[in-house]
Amino acid sequence: MRFRVLLLILISRVALSSSWATELPMDPLAEARARGALTLTDSFRAAAQLNERVALAQQSLTQAELLKKNAISRVLPQLTLVDGYYRQNPVTVSNAGSAVTVSDARNELRVDLTQPIFHGLRDQSYIRYAKSNIQANRYQLDESRRLIYSDVAEAFYTALEHEGQIRAFEEAVAAERERYKEIEAWYEAGLARKTEVLLVKSTLDQDEANLARIRNLLSGSRQLLTFWITVPVDLPLQDDLVLPENPVPPVGGEGEAEVLKAMQMEARASRSDLRQQVQEVQSAQYQVSFARGEYLPTLDLDASAYLDRTNYSTYAQQTDWSALLLFTFPLYDGGRIRSNVMTAQSLLRQAELARDELARQVELEVKNAFLTLQSDLATLATLEASVQAADENCRLLV
């Protein structure tokens, strides 16, 4: 069961519905408590709502969305209200026998406008980068949920496995205790040897020790499940996951290679971590464009509207507005721009290499899970046959 879940997780985002991460009641296990059992779906909903890993990814997405707003603000006009009060020592200037006294205090109230006109297309590249970064963080959020789902499923089915082992050992221990009482009575009646009593007692002690060990393992697996969903697990576990009976063909079966190839293709198309890496490559491409934009000239408009001027010259006080077009072109910067471009290109290459490696890793993970599931299905068929034989043997003995 666990390997079936693992294979589906490796292929795509298994049941990672966005509705699972929507706002839930204050008690994320309220439905489970009403039902009287905790399912895998309940566990993942709680983890998607409360686990810190998902919350961190959500905060990264929020920051990416704010970065986009910052990028858009770079191309919008900036309005600023400025009120400047100036003070100096009084100065008297002599001119042909006359004296002119310049005011030692003046005040200016104005509105400044700054409008970027052309910045080498860097602002447009920055906006595209911000949009790509948002998409990458969305995939990162999906990936955090996928990983949480994997961890929750592993802990959930480990706990279920231990519960089944406990039931089996409890039945075995109960039967062995009865057997021990019986063999002791036979020994006292002279119908059994002491070695037979010791053998039964040894088997009973070993199974009791195994029962105690499995109970400790169950406690640990429940604590791990509690860690992932961040709320105490104090309910019986109930498996609610429906999986296909034969998700993969048997070893050497017809269409085995085609099924594996189809699963790998589906994983490459839908795995959130790989899609995130593809977006990282695109973001790096926009960063290269942004760095290259520094080679181009810039053009800005700076304008001011003067609302009030006190103790200025007549010319200045009659000036209502002014505007300045500022054109700049980089001629020599000591190699700074070239260094920035080469750094961005290096980061792009890193992102491409990480994407290619992850694509190969995804294919390998799917193949390993595929082969493991094939092996487990074959083992399961053998175990089912053994159980049927044991049941028939028990019936005959009884």
C-alpha positions in Angstrom: 0.0 0.0 0.0 2.7 2.5 1.0 4.6 1.9 -2.3 1.5 2.4 -4.3 1.1 5.8 -2.6 4.8 6.5 -3.1 4.5 5.8 -6.8 1.6 8.1 -7.3 3.3 10.8 -5.3 6.4 10.5 -7.4 4.4 10.8 -10.6 2.3 13.8 -9.7 0.6 15.8 -7.0 -1.7 13.1 -5.6 -4.9 14.6 -4.4 -3.3 18.0 -3.9 -6.5 19.8 -4.3 -6.3 23.5 -3.4 -9.5 23.1 -1.5 -7.6 21.0 1.0 -5.6 24.1 2.0 -8.5 26.4 2.3 -9.6 27.7 5.7 -10.8 24.9 7.9 -12.5 24.9 11.3 -10.5 25.8 14.4 -10.2 22.1 15.1 -8.8 20.5 11.9 -9.8 17.1 13.1 -13.4 18.0 13.9 -14.8 15.8 11.1 -12.6 12.9 12.2 -13.7 13.2 15.8 -17.3 13.2 14.7 -16.7 10.1 12.6 -14.6 8.4 15.3 -11.7 7.6 13.1 -8.7 9.4 11.5 -8.2 8.9 7.7 -5.3 9.8 5.5 -7.4 12.6 4.0 -8.0 14.1 7.5 -4.3 13.9 8.3 -3.2 15.7 5.1 -5.9 18.4 5.5 -4.6 19.2 9.0 -1.0 19.2 7.8 -1.8 21.4 4.8 -3.4 23.9 7.2 -1.0 23.9 10.1 2.4 22.5 9.1 5.2 25.1 9.1 6.7 23.8 5.8 3.5 24.7 3.9 3.2 28.0 5.8 6.8 29.0 4.8 6.0 28.2 1.2 2.9 30.3 1.4 4.9 33.2 2.8 7.4 32.9 -0.1 4.5 33.1 -2.5 3.2 36.2 -0.7 6.6 37.8 -1.0 6.8 37.0 -4.7 3.4 38.7 -5.3 4.6 41.8 -3.4 7.7 41.8 -5.6 5.5 42.0 -8.7 3.8 45.1 -7.2 7.2 46.6 -6.6 8.3 45.9 -10.2 5.1 47.5 -11.6 5.7 50.6 -9.4 9.0 51.2 -11.1 7.3 52.1 -14.4 4.6 54.3 -12.8 4.9 58.0 -12.1 6.0 59.1 -8.6 4.4 62.1 -7.0 6.0 63.8 -4.0 4.8 66.8 -1.9 7.8 68.8 -0.8 7.8 71.7 1.7 11.3 73.1 2.1 12.2 75.7 4.7 15.6 77.3 4.3 17.5 79.5 6.8 20.9 81.2 6.8 22.7 84.2 8.3 21.6 87.6 7.0 23.8 88.9 4.1 24.1 92.4 2.9 25.6 93.0 -0.6 27.0 96.5 -1.5 26.5 97.7 -5.1 27.5 101.3 -6.2 26.8 103.0 -2.9 23.6 101.1 -2.3 23.0 98.1 -0.1 20.8 95.0 -0.9 19.7 92.8 2.0 19.0 89.2 1.1 16.4 87.4 3.2 17.9 84.9 5.6 14.8 82.7 5.5 12.6 81.3 2.7 10.0 78.6 2.1 9.0 76.6 -0.9 6.0 74.3 -1.3 6.0 72.1 -4.5 4.8 68.9 -6.0 7.5 66.8 -7.8 6.8 64.3 -10.5 9.2 61.6 -11.7 8.3 59.5 -14.7 10.7 56.8 -16.0 10.4 56.8 -19.8 13.0 54.3 -21.0 15.4 52.3 -18.9 16.8 49.9 -21.5 13.8 47.6 -21.1 15.0 46.6 -17.7 11.7 47.5 -16.0 9.8 45.2 -18.5 12.3 42.4 -17.8 11.9 42.9 -14.1 8.1 42.7 -14.3 8.4 39.4 -16.4 10.8 38.1 -13.9 8.4 38.9 -11.0 5.5 37.1 -12.8 7.7 34.1 -13.5 8.9 34.1 -9.9 5.2 34.1 -8.7 4.5 31.0 -10.8 7.7 29.3 -9.5 6.6 29.9 -5.9 3.2 28.5 -6.6 4.8 25.3 -7.8 7.0 25.5 -4.7 3.8 25.6 -2.5 2.4 22.6 -4.4 5.7 20.8 -3.9 5.7 21.5 -0.1 2.2 20.0 0.0 3.3 17.0 -2.1 6.2 16.4 0.3 4.0 16.8 3.3 1.6 14.3 1.8 4.4 11.8 1.3 5.6 12.2 4.9 2.1 12.0 6.3 1.3 8.9 4.2 4.5 7.2 5.3 3.8 7.8 9.0 0.1 7.0 8.6 0.6 3.6 6.9 3.5 2.8 9.2 1.2 3.2 12.2 -1.5 1.1 10.4 1.2 -1.6 9.8 2.2 -1.6 13.5 -1.4 -1.8 14.6 -1.9 -4.9 12.4 1.3 -6.4 13.8 0.0 -5.8 17.3 -3.3 -7.5 16.6 -1.4 -10.5 15.2 1.0 -10.7 18.2 -1.8 -10.3 20.7 -3.7 -13.2 19.1 -0.4 -15.3 19.1 0.4 -14.4 22.7 -3.1 -15.3 23.9 -2.9 -18.7 22.1 0.6 -19.3 23.4 -0.5 -18.5 27.0 -3.2 -21.1 26.7 -0.8 -23.5 25.2 1.7 -22.8 28.0 -1.0 -23.5 30.7 -1.9 -26.7 28.8 1.7 -28.0 28.5 2.4 -27.2 32.1 -0.6 -29.4 33.1 0.6 -32.1 30.8 4.0 -31.9 32.4 2.6 -32.1 35.9 0.6 -35.2 34.8 3.8 -36.7 33.3 2.5 -36.4 29.7 5.1 -33.9 28.6 8.8 -33.3 29.0 10.4 -30.4 30.7 12.1 -29.3 27.4 8.6 -29.0 25.8 7.5 -26.7 28.6 10.7 -24.6 28.2 10.3 -24.4 24.5 6.7 -23.1 24.7 7.7 -20.7 27.5 10.6 -19.4 25.3 8.3 -18.8 22.4 5.8 -17.0 24.6 8.5 -14.7 26.1 9.8 -13.9 22.7 6.4 -13.0 21.3 5.6 -10.9 24.4 8.9 -9.0 23.9 8.0 -8.5 20.2 4.6 -7.3 21.2 6.1 -4.7 23.6 8.5 -3.6 20.8 5.8 -3.2 18.3 3.7 -1.2 20.7 6.7 1.2 21.2 7.1 1.4 17.4 3.4 2.3 17.1 3.8 5.0 19.7 6.7 6.4 17.8 4.9 6.3 14.4 1.8 8.1 16.0 4.1 10.7 17.4 5.7 11.2 14.0 2.2 11.6 12.5 1.4 14.1 15.2 4.5 16.0 14.3 3.5 16.3 10.6 -0.1 17.3 11.2 0.8 19.3 14.3 -2.2 18.1 16.4 -2.3 15.1 18.7 -3.4 11.8 17.0 -5.7 10.3 19.6 -8.2 8.6 17.2 -8.2 5.1 15.6 -6.7 5.1 12.1 -8.9 4.2 9.1 -7.6 3.8 5.5 -9.7 5.7 3.0 -7.4 5.7 0.0 -8.7 3.9 -3.0 -6.1 2.6 -5.4 -6.3 0.6 -8.6 -5.9 -3.2 -8.0 -3.1 -3.5 -10.6 -1.5 -0.2 -11.0 1.5 -1.8 -12.8 1.8 -4.9 -15.0 3.7 -7.9 -13.5 7.4 -8.3 -14.2 7.9 -9.3 -17.8 4.2 -8.6 -18.5 2.8 -7.2 -21.7 3.2 -3.4 -22.0 5.5 -3.1 -19.0 8.0 -0.7 -20.8 5.1 1.4 -22.2 3.5 1.8 -18.8 6.7 2.8 -17.2 7.5 5.3 -20.0 4.0 6.8 -19.7 4.4 7.2 -15.9 7.7 8.9 -16.4 6.2 11.3 -19.0 3.4 12.1 -16.7 5.8 12.8 -13.9 7.9 15.1 -16.1 4.7 17.0 -17.0 3.0 17.2 -13.6 5.7 17.0 -10.9 5.6 20.4 -9.1 9.3 20.4 -8.3 10.2 20.0 -11.9 7.7 22.6 -13.0 9.2 24.9 -10.4 12.6 24.4 -11.8 11.4 25.2 -15.3 10.1 28.5 -14.0 13.4 29.1 -12.3 15.1 28.8 -15.7 12.7 31.3 -17.2 13.2 33.7 -14.3 17.0 33.5 -14.8 16.5 34.3 -18.5 14.7 37.5 -17.5 17.5 38.3 -15.1 19.9 38.1 -18.0 17.7 40.5 -20.0 17.6 42.8 -17.1 21.4 42.9 -16.7 21.9 43.5 -20.5 19.5 46.5 -20.3 22.2 48.5 -18.5 24.1 48.8 -21.7 21.2 50.9 -23.2 20.6 54.6 -22.4 17.9 55.8 -20.0 15.5 58.7 -20.3 13.5 60.2 -17.3 11.2 63.1 -16.9 11.4 65.2 -13.7 8.8 67.9 -13.3 7.8 70.2 -10.4 4.7 72.3 -9.8 5.4 75.2 -7.4 2.4 75.8 -5.1 4.0 78.6 -2.9 7.3 80.4 -2.7 8.1 82.9 0.1 11.1 85.4 0.1 12.3 84.2 -3.4 13.2 86.4 -6.3 10.5 87.8 -8.4 11.5 85.5 -11.3 11.4 82.5 -9.0 8.1 83.4 -7.4 6.5 83.8 -10.8 7.6 80.4 -12.0 4.7 78.0 -11.7 6.3 74.8 -13.0 9.5 73.4 -14.4 10.4 70.2 -16.3 13.6 68.3 -17.1 14.3 65.5 -19.5 17.3 63.6 -18.3 19.1 61.4 -20.9 22.0 59.2 -19.7 24.2 56.8 -21.6 26.9 54.6 -20.0 30.2 55.0 -21.7 32.6 53.3 -19.2 31.9 51.7 -15.8 35.0 49.7 -15.2 33.4 46.5 -16.4 30.6 46.5 -13.9 27.8 45.9 -16.4 29.7 43.2 -18.2 30.3 41.5 -14.9 26.6 41.6 -14.0 25.6 40.1 -17.4 28.1 37.3 -17.0 26.9 36.6 -13.5 23.3 36.4 -14.7 24.3 34.1 -17.5 26.1 31.9 -15.0 23.0 31.7 -12.8 21.0 30.8 -15.9 23.3 28.0 -16.7 23.1 26.8 -13.1 19.3 26.8 -13.3 19.4 24.8 -16.5 21.7 22.2 -15.1 19.6 21.9 -11.9 16.5 21.4 -14.2 18.1 18.7 -16.3 19.4 16.9 -13.2 16.0 17.0 -11.6 14.4 15.6 -14.7 16.7 12.6 -14.7 16.2 12.2 -11.0 12.4 12.2 -11.4 12.7 9.4 -14.1 14.9 7.4 -11.8 12.6 7.8 -8.8 9.5 6.7 -10.8 11.4 3.7 -12.2 12.6 2.6 -8.7 9.1 3.0 -7.3 7.7 1.1 -10.3 10.1 -1.8 -9.8 9.5 -1.9 -6.0 5.8 -2.0 -6.5 6.1 -4.9 -9.0 8.2 -6.8 -6.4 5.7 -6.0 -3.6 2.7 -7.1 -5.7 4.5 -10.4 -6.4 5.3 -10.8 -2.7 1.7 -10.0 -1.8 0.4 -12.7 -4.1 2.8 -15.2 -2.4 1.7 -14.1 1.1 -2.0 -14.3 0.2 -1.4 -17.9 -0.9 0.5 -18.6 2.3 -2.4 -17.2 4.4 -4.9 -19.4 2.6 -2.8 -22.4 3.2 -2.4 -21.5 6.9 -6.1 -21.0 7.2 -6.8 -24.4 5.7 -4.2 -26.0 8.0 -5.7 -24.3 11.0 -9.2 -25.5 10.0 -8.0 -29.1 9.7 -6.2 -29.0 13.0 -9.2 -27.6 14.8 
